[in-house]
Amino acid sequence: MGSSAITVSLPETYEPEDWHLYARCLNVGDTELFFKPSKERNAKRLCKECPVVEACLTAALREEDGYAYRYGVRGGLNPIERRNLERRRFLERRRG
């Protein structure tokens, strides 16, 4: 990533279901950025600066629920990190 990064901010009339329209990755030409382990650090850096990273992570967890196979960086986390987060949340619900 260089000086070509686009800054995205949320409008005052932001609708949560439209989160993907404000994602920093929306116009990234290099989609391999999110799917190649060698590029994971750069993908996570982009996610860290994204105004809708939490909504993206929520959507990823919802869409992957029950699936054993997960792929790519979504919501700033790789598949293993998302699975671990889901496991921690599940255990917290069981205890709570």
Stockholm file with secondary structure:
# STOCKHOLM 1.0

chainA/1-96         MGSSAITVSLPETYEPEDWHLYARCLNVGDTELFFKPSKERNAKRLCKECPVVEACLTAALREEDGYAYRYGVRGGLNPIERRNLERRRFLERRRG
#=GR chainA/1-96 SS CCTTCCCCCCCTTCCGGGGGGGCTTTTCSCGGGGTCGGGHHHHHHHHHTCTTHHHHHHHHHHHHTTCSCCCSCBTTBCHHHHHHHHHHHHHHHHHC
#=GC SS_cons        CCTTCCCCCCCTTCCGGGGGGGCTTTTCSCGGGGTCGGGHHHHHHHHHTCTTHHHHHHHHHHHHTTCSCCCSCBTTBCHHHHHHHHHHHHHHHHHC
//
